[in-house]
């Protein structure tokens, strides 16, 4: 609300103060109507000079004078840096002029120690198409690595190195049931950007539940967004909380220049904790399904403008067959379309990405309700999920 402010007359004391102020600041030339002080010469006075105070030296902070946040960052780095590793891959380049094949460095990334058995976790795209791999620990020792298994859909790879247990410090894990991530909490990234090993950057969790297109052809769901600087070479490195526990694995950035723009993404710890033990145990990530054959490229759907996932075939004895699901049928008139999956429980399915995501968080033995379009009708079928490869 605006109020009119009336002008007020100045009191006499204020007028006197203003007159004195004018005399003071006009010291360079005394007005004619101001009488000189007794004993002062009548000539104009010299310019007024103000003596400068002597500059006292500023005492520097003591070596232990860190603020609480700095102490936390320093402690996290000291305690967790040995868990971060440097992953280098080599590929074979054929020199046709010389008639020989040469193995040359083809890229590098980051990773972290998973356990004391020598398992190293990194991104799939860090090791993709690698001829050979090496892992460098914090003590600068380099070790040959083999690929235990990968999950391209989650951009996760597990490597194996042979080193004594006392040289390995496994990454600290979060209790996901007790410790929930919150937007705004501290995020610490450790990695090897541009080959600069064990580089630390700090930021916050900017958002949760992001969906980012992965190298495996489907979107990676529930990714953690952070403004901690992530650059080429950071891929596969750990993203940690203020307790030095794993939040996620640095994976991608959103940038038009190719370097950090303050928008980075990490595969969440919940996904890592589910997939990595599967790869260590079986050599691959476990996937569930209902026993149907589909085209992940969805060429027929795109050509015909069909929303959903076409069931090409149903495996004999599968849960899908028991539920009465129908695939394509060959008749004298040609190929007749069977069921088209358009929903799983409460989740709509527009394409294979949606179907994969609907099954991704489930386990073998879970029961789901599948909505299919059969002709002009929507039919709901209840079935059981099974482990598939």
N, C-alpha and C positions, 0 to 999 in steps of 0.2 A: 504494500500500500504506500503510495507516494503522499507526502505531506508537504505543504508550503512552508518554507522556512523564512520567517520575517527577519528583516535586518534589525540588529540591535545597536543602539548608540554605544560607543566605546567610553568606558569610565575615564576619569581624569588621570588616574595612575597609569593607564595604558598609554595615554598620549605622551606622558612624560617619558615612559620607557622607550617609545618609538623615537622621540627626539634624541635620547641618549644613544640609541642604537645607530641613528644616522650619523652622529658625531663620531662614533667609534669606527664604523666601517668606512668613513670618508677620510681616514688618516693620511692618505697620500696628498691631499690638498685641502687645507682648512678653509671653510667658507669665510667670507669677509666679515660676516656678522657674528662669528665666533671669536671671542676675545682670547688672546694667548694666555697660557697659564703664567702665574707670577714667576719671574726670573727666566722665562723662556725667551729666546731671541725672536725678534719679529719676523725673521726670514722664514720661508717655508721649511717645514721639517723634512728630514730625510725619509725615504720610504721605510715603512714598518717591516721589520724582519722578525720571523718567528723561529727561535732556535729549535733544531730537530732533536728529539729525544735520542739518546744513545741506543743503537740497535742491540737488543739482547739476543743471544743465540737461542734457538728453539731446541730444547733437549729432545733427542729422538726416542721413540718407544723402545722399551727393553725387548729383548728377543722373545720373551714369554708373553708379551702384551697383545695377545690375539683376542678378537671378539669371539663370542661363543660359536657363531656360525663358522668362522674360520677354523677354530679348533676342531669342530666336527668334520669339516671337509678334509683337513690334514689327517685326522685319525682314520677316516674311511679310506683314503688313498693308501696310507701306510699299511693298513690291515688287509686290504683287498687287491692291491696292485699285483702281488704275486699270483693271484688267480687269473689274471688277464694274460693272454698269449698273443703272439704274432704269427699269423698263418700266411705262408707263401706258396704259390702254386707255380709249376712249370709246365710248359707245353712244347710239343715237338714242332719245329719249323723246318720245312724241307727247302733246301737250297738246290734248285734244279740246275743252276749253272755249275755248281761245284759237285753236284751228284751226291749230296750227303744230307742227312737229317741231323739237326742240332736241337738240343733241349735248352730252352731259354726261359728266364723268368717271365711270367705272363700276368701277374697280378698279385695283390696281397690284400689281406684283411685282418680282422681281429677274431678273437675267440676267448673262451674261458674254460677253466678246468672244472669238470663235472664231479669227478670222484677220484679216489686215490688209486684207481685201477688204470689210469692213463686215458680215460675218455675225455675228449675235448669237444665242446659244442661251438658251432659257428653257423653262418648262413650257407644255404645250399648254393646260392649264386657265387659265393667266394670260392667254392671247390668245383664248380661246374666245368666239365670238359678238361679237368686237370690231368696231366700225364703223371705228375708226381707232386707230393705235398710235403712241406716241412713245417714244424711248429717250433717257435723260439720262445723259451721261457724267460722270466724276468732276469735270471742270472746269465742271460745271453747264450745259454747252451741251446743248440739246434738239434732237432730230432726228426727222423723220417716218420711220416704219418701215413696210416692206411685209413680208408673210408669204411667205417662200420656199417653205415646205412644213411639214407637221406629220406626226407619228406618234402619234395618240391612244392607241394600245395601249401605248406606252412613255411617254406624257405628255411628249413632246418636240416643241418647235417651233423653227424656225429663221427669224429675221427678217433683213432687209437694210436697212442705212442707207448713205447716201452721204456719206462724210466723208473728208478726207485721211488717208493712211496714217499720217502721223506723229502723229495724234491717237488711234490705236488701239494698245492693248497686248494681244495675244492671251494667253489663259490658258495657263499652263504645263501640259504634258501629262506623264503618267507613262509610263514604259516598262513596260507591263503584263507583259511576259515576264520582266523582271528584278526588278521591285519588286512583291512580293506584299503585299496588305493583311493586317494582323494585328489581332485583337481586342486592345484596350488601347492602340493607338498613337494619337497625338495627332490631333485633328480640329478644324479651324478653319472656321467658317462666316462668310461675308460676305454681307450682304444689306440689305434695306430694310424691316425690320419696322415695321408701322404707319406707313409713309411716312418713317421716320427713315433717311435714306440712309447707306450705307456704315457699317453697324453690324457690329461684330465680336463673335462669341461663341466660346468655346473649350470643348472637351470631349474625349471619346475615342470611338473606334469601339467601340460596345457589343456589336455582333453582326454577322455576315455571313450572306448567303444568305437574307434574309427575303423573304417573299412578301406583297405588299400589293395589295389590290384597287385598280385604276386607273380613271381616268375613261373609258377606252376600252372598258370592258366585260370585260376580262380582267385577271388578276393580273399584276403586274410582278414578275418573279422576280429573285433575287440582289441585292435591295436592301441598302444599307448602313444599319445602325441606329446612331444616335449620340445622346449625351446633350447635345451642344452645343445651346443654346437656339435653337429654330426657331419662329417665330411668324408670324401672317398678314402677308404681304408679303415673307417670306424665300423664298417659292416661286420656283424658277428660279435662285437664287443658287448660287455655287460652294461646295463642301465641299472643303477643302484639307488636305494633309498638312503635316508640319513643314518640308518643303522647298518649300512654296508650290505644289505640284503638285495637279492635279485628282483628287480621290477620287470625287466624284459631284456630282449636282445636287440640292439640297434640294427636296423634293417634298411630303412629307406629315408630319403629326404624329399621334400617338395621344393624345387628350386628351378628357376629358369637359367641360372648360370652354371649349375652343376656343383656348387659349393653351398655351404650352410646358409639358409635364409631364415633360420629360427623356427623351422617347421620340420621336425624329424619324427620318425615313427619307429616303434619297437614292438617285436612280437611279444605278447604278454607272457609273464611267468607261468600263468595257469596253463597255457598251451604247451610251453616248454616242459613243464613238470609232467604233463600227460604223455607227450610224444616221445621224449628222449628215453625214458625207461623202456618203452616199447621197442625202439630201434636197438637199444643195447641188448635187449632180451632176444629179439627175433631177427634183427637185421633190417627191419622195415617198420613203418608205421602201420598200426592196425586201422582198418577201415570197416565200417559196417554197411550193410545193404539188405535187400530183400530178395535177391536172386533174380534180377532182370538184366536184360541186355539193352544198353542205350548207346547213343552216339554222343560222346562228350563234345564233339565239335558242332553238333546240332545243325548239320547241313540241310537235312530235310525240313526242320522247323524254320530255318531262315528262308529257304526257298519257297515254302508254302505260307509263310507269315503266321505260323502256328505258335500260340503262347503256351508254354509248358514244356514238358519233356516226354517225347514219344517213347512208348514201350515197344522196342523192336522185337523182343522175344522174352519168353519166360522159361527159366531153367526147370527141368522136371524135378519134382520133389521139394522145390524151394518154398519158403513161406509165401512168396507171391503167387505161386500156383495154387497152394492150399487156400489162399484168400480169394481165388477166382479171377485174378488179373489176366488180361488178354493182351497178346502182342499183335504184330502185323500178321495178316492172314493172306495167303496166296490163293486166289480163286481163278476161275476161267475168265473172269472179267478183268483180272489184274490184281494188284496189291490193295487189300482193304485195310484201312487204318483201324487199330485196336484202341487201347486205352492211352490217354494222354494225362500224365500226372500234373495236377494243377495246385496241389496243396498237401502239406504234411502237418497234421494237427492244426494249430492255429496259424501256421506260417504259409503264406501264398508262395507258389512256385511258378515263376515266369520262365526260368531257364535252368541249365545244369548247375550254375553257380548257386542258385537258391536251393536246389535239391541237395547239393553237397553240404551246404551250410546247415540245412535242417537236420542232416544225419550226423554232422561233425561232432556235436557235443554228446551224442548218445553212445550207449554201449551195447554189446551183443546181449540179447535177451530182453531188451526193452521192447515194449509194444507201442506201436504208433498207428494213427489213423491216416490212411492215404486217400486223398480225394482225387478221383480221375474223371476226365470227361470222356464219356462213351456215347458217341453219336451226339445227340442233342441234350443228353442228360448228364448230371453230375452224380457220380456214385461214390459212396464212402466205404472203404474196405479197411478192416483192422487186421494187422499182421505183426509178425515178430521180426526184429532185426537179428541178423547173423553176421559173424565175422567173415570178411571176404578179403581177397588180395588182388 
